[in-house]
Amino acid sequence: MAKNSHRPKKDDAVLGGKNPPPTKGVVLGGIAGVRMRLTSPVVEQRLAAMTEAIAYGEAGLNLVEDAFLQDESPRVKQAALLILWNKKQPWVQQAIKHYVPANRVAWWWLNETEGDIAADSVGGNDGTIKGATPVTMVPGRMPGLGGAAHPDEVNSESYRFVEYVLPQGLGSALQFDGDDYVEIPHGAALNFGVGDFSIGVGVKTRRRGLEVILDKRVETSGSVQGYCLYLHHGRLGLQLADGIESAWTNYDSQCFIADDHWHYLMVTVDRDATDGGRWYVDGFELGNRFNPMGQQGSLNNFKPLRLGQRSDHPSSPGFFQGRMSDVQLFNRSLAAPEILAVYHKVGVKGTRSGFIHK
């Protein structure tokens, strides 16, 4: 009978992930050794133990789940998610349901129903609403949609919208009419320097010109520097500029978004990888990966962050026209399972059926 060298054995020795193995401190092997290493004060040992745990079937998955729920290290939680996210067991899916990726530096829900403050629920970088108006919907219904005779006619799209903005009650967004924006004053957390980052935002628009979703750049007042997420001819794009010789690069996703339906958009940028730029629409990777390594200098600048308008181009503001919600910034590149977790967190069950390519 052929031997299976990969099958865990009861008496396997767990040697702490050292090479060469240590001569002292050898822990009892098997799943008991894995369990013990998951309590190690050394993060690298806990990470290695999780990788070994999956060879022990559901008992190992239970250990990974415990680490996911209880470990205080964001690295361990992220690694556990990568192991668990595609497992079908209900108890696993329940465990990851409320996962929140680490390193989120800002989150503007844009669910304000009055006043002119757009609150940042994470970092305190509150913005000022300049003209954009709140849009609030009752779950499953669009008030007045059916006219005076049928004011409560069911509207499936408004129900979908509420699902991912505020699952527990009224859902809100901001309506931008083509001359509105939100301005968030410069803050250190909004600069990514030479580091990786991720941006997420919910939008609904039918416009097909130049529509600025989010912008933090020096543009006309000096060497171009910063980042800008935008739509051009309805396609999602990103500009990066590191201030070197005023050079900038536009990256085109080839993802057509301006279909007058709600979409949750995310872009992740690993600036040291040739395919480090990735696009996600409604939780799934889509479009062309891009190489951001031509813009590896600092993106830092002192301009405000603007939603719905260019930060530094008065003569061509690039106003966004449509609706916007749930703007999130992370100062690292999120992995695909984390993107899906973010999308599920804002509510809509992942589906490929709404994707449009043009």
C-alpha positions as CSV (number, residue, x, y, z in Angstrom):
1,M,0.0,0.0,0.0
2,A,1.4,3.4,-1.0
3,K,2.3,5.6,1.9
4,N,0.7,9.1,2.2
5,S,3.6,11.3,3.4
6,H,1.2,14.3,3.7
7,R,-1.2,12.7,6.1
8,P,-0.8,13.9,9.7
9,K,0.1,11.2,12.2
10,K,-0.7,11.0,15.8
11,D,3.0,11.2,16.9
12,D,4.1,13.9,14.5
13,A,6.6,16.3,16.2
14,V,5.8,20.0,16.0
15,L,9.2,21.7,16.1
16,G,8.2,25.4,16.2
17,G,8.7,26.1,12.5
18,K,12.5,26.4,12.9
19,N,15.1,25.3,10.3
20,P,17.2,23.6,11.4
21,P,14.9,22.2,14.1
22,P,15.6,23.2,17.7
23,T,17.2,20.6,20.0
24,K,15.1,21.7,22.9
25,G,11.5,22.7,23.5
26,V,10.0,20.2,21.1
27,V,6.2,20.2,21.5
28,L,4.0,17.1,21.4
29,G,2.9,16.4,17.8
30,G,-0.3,16.0,16.0
31,I,-3.3,18.3,16.4
32,A,-2.4,18.8,20.1
33,G,0.9,20.3,19.0
34,V,-0.9,22.5,16.5
35,R,-3.3,23.7,19.2
36,M,-0.4,24.5,21.4
37,R,1.5,26.5,18.8
38,L,-1.7,28.5,18.1
39,T,-1.2,30.0,21.6
40,S,2.4,30.9,20.9
41,P,3.4,34.5,21.6
42,V,5.2,34.5,18.2
43,V,2.9,35.5,15.3
44,E,4.9,33.5,12.7
45,Q,4.5,30.3,14.8
46,R,0.7,30.9,15.0
47,L,0.5,31.5,11.2
48,A,2.5,28.3,10.5
49,A,0.3,26.3,12.9
50,M,-2.9,27.4,11.1
51,T,-1.4,26.2,7.8
52,E,-0.8,22.8,9.4
53,A,-4.3,22.7,11.0
54,I,-6.2,22.4,7.8
55,A,-4.7,18.9,7.3
56,Y,-6.7,17.7,10.3
57,G,-10.2,18.1,8.7
58,E,-13.0,19.7,10.6
59,A,-11.1,19.5,13.9
60,G,-8.3,21.6,12.3
61,L,-10.9,24.0,10.8
62,N,-12.3,24.5,14.3
63,L,-8.8,25.6,15.5
64,V,-8.6,28.0,12.5
65,E,-12.0,29.4,13.4
66,D,-11.0,29.9,17.0
67,A,-7.9,31.8,15.9
68,F,-10.0,33.9,13.5
69,L,-12.4,34.8,16.2
70,Q,-10.0,35.2,19.2
71,D,-6.6,36.1,18.0
72,E,-5.7,39.8,18.4
73,S,-3.2,39.9,15.5
74,P,-4.7,41.3,12.2
75,R,-2.2,39.1,10.3
76,V,-3.5,36.0,11.9
77,K,-7.1,37.0,11.3
78,Q,-6.4,37.8,7.7
79,A,-4.6,34.4,7.2
80,A,-7.5,32.6,8.9
81,L,-9.9,34.3,6.5
82,L,-8.0,33.2,3.5
83,I,-8.3,29.6,4.8
84,L,-12.0,29.8,5.7
85,W,-13.6,32.0,3.2
86,N,-14.5,29.4,0.6
87,K,-15.5,26.7,3.1
88,K,-19.2,25.8,2.9
89,Q,-19.9,24.7,6.4
90,P,-22.6,27.0,7.9
91,W,-20.6,27.5,11.2
92,V,-17.6,28.6,9.2
93,Q,-19.7,31.1,7.1
94,Q,-21.3,32.4,10.3
95,A,-17.8,32.9,11.8
96,I,-16.6,35.1,8.9
97,K,-19.8,37.0,8.4
98,H,-18.8,39.9,10.5
99,Y,-15.1,40.0,9.5
100,V,-13.7,43.6,9.3
101,P,-10.4,44.0,7.5
102,A,-7.6,45.7,9.4
103,N,-6.1,49.0,8.4
104,R,-9.3,50.8,7.4
105,V,-8.4,54.4,7.9
106,A,-11.6,56.1,6.9
107,W,-15.3,55.2,6.3
108,W,-17.9,57.8,5.2
109,W,-21.3,56.1,5.2
110,L,-22.9,59.2,3.6
111,N,-26.1,58.3,5.3
112,E,-26.7,61.7,6.9
113,T,-30.3,62.8,6.6
114,E,-29.7,66.4,7.7
115,G,-27.0,68.9,8.3
116,D,-23.8,69.5,6.2
117,I,-21.3,67.1,8.0
118,A,-20.3,63.8,6.3
119,A,-19.0,61.8,9.3
120,D,-16.0,59.5,9.2
121,S,-17.0,56.6,11.4
122,V,-13.4,55.4,11.7
123,G,-10.7,58.1,11.7
124,G,-12.4,61.4,12.6
125,N,-11.8,62.9,9.2
126,D,-15.2,64.4,8.8
127,G,-16.2,66.2,5.6
128,T,-18.4,69.1,4.7
129,I,-21.3,68.5,2.3
130,K,-21.3,71.1,-0.5
131,G,-24.7,70.9,-2.1
132,A,-25.2,67.1,-2.2
133,T,-28.6,66.1,-0.8
134,P,-29.6,63.0,1.2
135,V,-31.7,60.3,-0.5
136,T,-33.5,58.1,2.0
137,M,-35.6,55.1,1.0
138,V,-37.9,52.7,2.9
139,P,-36.8,49.1,2.4
140,G,-38.5,47.7,-0.7
141,R,-40.3,50.9,-1.6
142,M,-39.6,54.1,-3.4
143,P,-41.9,56.8,-2.0
144,G,-44.0,58.4,-4.8
145,L,-42.7,56.0,-7.4
146,G,-46.2,55.1,-8.6
147,G,-47.5,58.6,-8.5
148,A,-50.3,60.0,-6.3
149,A,-52.5,57.0,-6.9
150,H,-49.9,54.4,-6.0
151,P,-47.3,56.0,-3.7
152,D,-46.2,52.7,-2.2
153,E,-45.5,50.7,-5.3
154,V,-42.8,48.2,-4.7
155,N,-39.5,49.0,-6.3
156,S,-37.0,46.2,-6.2
157,E,-34.0,48.4,-6.9
158,S,-34.6,50.5,-3.8
159,Y,-34.8,47.3,-1.8
160,R,-31.5,46.2,-3.2
161,F,-30.0,49.6,-2.3
162,V,-31.2,49.5,1.2
163,E,-29.8,46.0,1.7
164,Y,-26.3,47.1,1.2
165,V,-26.3,50.5,2.8
166,L,-28.2,50.0,5.9
167,P,-29.7,46.5,6.3
168,Q,-31.5,47.2,9.6
169,G,-33.6,50.2,8.6
170,L,-33.7,53.2,6.4
171,G,-31.0,53.4,3.8
172,S,-29.4,56.7,2.8
173,A,-27.0,58.0,0.2
174,L,-26.0,61.4,-1.2
175,Q,-27.3,62.7,-4.4
176,F,-24.8,64.7,-6.5
177,D,-26.5,66.8,-9.1
178,G,-23.5,67.8,-11.2
179,D,-22.3,70.8,-9.2
180,D,-22.0,69.2,-5.7
181,Y,-19.2,67.6,-3.7
182,V,-18.0,66.7,-0.3
183,E,-14.7,68.1,1.0
184,I,-12.7,66.4,3.6
185,P,-9.8,68.4,4.9
186,H,-6.2,67.1,4.5
187,G,-5.3,64.5,7.0
188,A,-2.2,62.3,7.3
189,A,-4.3,59.1,7.3
190,L,-5.7,60.1,3.8
191,N,-2.2,60.1,2.3
192,F,-0.7,56.7,1.4
193,G,2.9,57.8,0.8
194,V,4.8,55.0,-1.0
195,G,2.6,52.4,0.5
196,D,-0.2,50.1,-0.7
197,F,-3.9,51.0,-0.4
198,S,-7.5,50.0,-1.2
199,I,-10.5,52.2,-2.0
200,G,-14.2,51.2,-1.9
201,V,-17.3,53.1,-2.8
202,G,-20.9,52.5,-3.8
203,V,-22.1,54.5,-6.8
204,K,-25.1,54.7,-9.1
205,T,-24.9,56.9,-12.2
206,R,-25.8,56.9,-15.9
207,R,-23.4,59.7,-16.9
208,R,-20.7,58.9,-19.4
209,G,-18.4,61.9,-19.3
210,L,-15.5,62.5,-16.9
211,E,-17.0,61.8,-13.5
212,V,-14.7,62.2,-10.5
213,I,-15.7,59.8,-7.7
214,L,-12.8,60.6,-5.3
215,D,-9.8,62.8,-5.6
216,K,-6.8,63.8,-3.5
217,R,-4.2,65.4,-5.8
218,V,-2.2,68.4,-6.5
219,E,-3.1,69.0,-10.1
220,T,-2.9,72.6,-11.4
221,S,-1.1,74.2,-8.5
222,G,2.1,72.2,-8.8
223,S,3.6,68.9,-10.0
224,V,0.7,66.4,-10.2
225,Q,0.8,64.2,-7.1
226,G,-1.8,62.0,-5.4
227,Y,-4.6,59.6,-6.4
228,C,-8.0,59.9,-8.1
229,L,-10.8,57.4,-8.7
230,Y,-13.1,58.3,-11.6
231,L,-15.4,57.2,-14.4
232,H,-14.5,58.0,-18.0
233,H,-17.1,57.2,-20.7
234,G,-18.7,55.1,-18.0
235,R,-15.6,53.0,-17.3
236,L,-13.9,52.8,-13.9
237,G,-10.4,54.3,-13.8
238,L,-7.7,55.3,-11.4
239,Q,-4.9,57.9,-11.7
240,L,-1.7,57.7,-9.7
241,A,0.9,60.5,-9.7
242,D,4.0,60.6,-7.6
243,G,5.1,64.2,-8.3
244,I,8.2,63.2,-10.3
245,E,8.4,65.5,-13.4
246,S,4.7,66.0,-13.2
247,A,4.2,62.4,-14.6
248,W,1.0,60.6,-14.0
249,T,-0.6,57.4,-15.1
250,N,-4.2,56.6,-15.8
251,Y,-5.3,53.0,-15.4
252,D,-8.5,51.9,-17.2
253,S,-10.4,48.9,-15.8
254,Q,-12.5,48.4,-19.0
255,C,-15.4,47.9,-16.5
256,F,-18.5,49.8,-17.6
257,I,-20.3,51.1,-14.5
258,A,-22.7,53.8,-15.7
259,D,-25.7,51.6,-16.1
260,D,-27.9,53.5,-13.6
261,H,-27.7,50.6,-11.1
262,W,-26.0,50.5,-7.8
263,H,-22.5,48.9,-7.8
264,Y,-20.0,48.6,-5.0
265,L,-16.6,49.3,-6.5
266,M,-13.2,48.5,-5.0
267,V,-9.6,49.0,-6.3
268,T,-6.6,47.5,-4.5
269,V,-3.0,48.6,-5.2
270,D,0.0,46.6,-4.3
271,R,2.7,49.0,-5.5
272,D,5.5,46.5,-5.7
273,A,3.8,43.9,-7.9
274,T,3.6,44.0,-11.7
275,D,-0.1,43.0,-11.5
276,G,-0.6,44.8,-8.2
277,G,-3.6,46.8,-9.3
278,R,-6.9,45.0,-9.2
279,W,-10.6,46.0,-9.7
280,Y,-13.6,44.5,-8.0
281,V,-17.2,45.2,-8.8
282,D,-19.9,43.9,-6.4
283,G,-17.4,41.7,-4.6
284,F,-15.8,40.0,-7.6
285,E,-12.5,40.7,-9.4
286,L,-13.2,42.1,-12.9
287,G,-11.5,43.9,-15.7
288,N,-7.8,44.3,-16.4
289,R,-5.1,44.0,-13.7
290,F,-2.6,46.8,-14.0
291,N,1.0,47.4,-13.1
292,P,1.4,50.4,-10.7
293,M,5.2,50.2,-10.5
294,G,5.7,53.2,-12.8
295,Q,4.4,55.4,-10.0
296,Q,6.3,54.2,-6.9
297,G,7.1,57.6,-5.5
298,S,5.1,59.2,-2.7
299,L,1.5,60.1,-3.3
300,N,1.5,62.5,-0.4
301,N,0.1,66.0,-0.7
302,F,-1.7,68.6,1.3
303,K,-4.8,69.0,-0.8
304,P,-8.2,68.1,0.6
305,L,-9.9,64.8,-0.3
306,R,-13.0,65.5,-2.4
307,L,-15.9,63.2,-3.3
308,G,-17.6,64.1,-6.5
309,Q,-15.1,66.8,-7.7
310,R,-11.4,67.2,-8.6
311,S,-9.3,68.5,-5.8
312,D,-7.3,71.1,-7.7
313,H,-8.7,72.0,-11.1
314,P,-11.2,74.9,-10.8
315,S,-11.7,75.3,-14.6
316,S,-12.6,71.7,-15.2
317,P,-14.0,70.3,-12.0
318,G,-15.2,66.9,-13.3
319,F,-18.3,66.9,-11.1
320,F,-19.9,63.5,-10.4
321,Q,-23.6,63.2,-11.2
322,G,-25.4,60.4,-9.5
323,R,-25.6,58.8,-6.0
324,M,-22.8,57.7,-3.7
325,S,-22.5,55.8,-0.4
326,D,-20.1,53.9,1.8
327,V,-16.7,55.4,0.9
328,Q,-13.9,53.4,2.5
329,L,-10.1,53.8,2.5
330,F,-7.5,51.1,3.7
331,N,-3.8,51.7,3.9
332,R,-3.0,48.2,2.5
333,S,-4.0,46.1,-0.4
334,L,-6.9,43.8,0.5
335,A,-7.0,40.2,-0.6
336,A,-9.9,38.9,-2.7
337,P,-11.7,37.2,0.2
338,E,-11.5,40.4,2.2
339,I,-13.1,42.3,-0.7
340,L,-16.0,39.9,-0.7
341,A,-16.2,40.3,3.1
342,V,-16.4,44.1,2.7
343,Y,-19.1,43.7,0.0
344,H,-21.1,41.3,2.2
345,K,-20.7,43.7,5.1
346,V,-22.5,46.4,3.2
347,G,-25.2,43.9,2.4
348,V,-25.9,42.6,-1.1
349,K,-25.3,39.0,-1.7
350,G,-22.5,38.5,-4.3
351,T,-23.7,37.9,-7.9
352,R,-22.1,38.1,-11.3
353,S,-25.4,38.7,-13.1
354,G,-25.3,42.5,-12.8
355,F,-21.9,42.9,-14.5
356,I,-21.8,44.9,-17.7
357,H,-18.8,44.9,-20.1
358,K,-18.5,47.4,-22.9
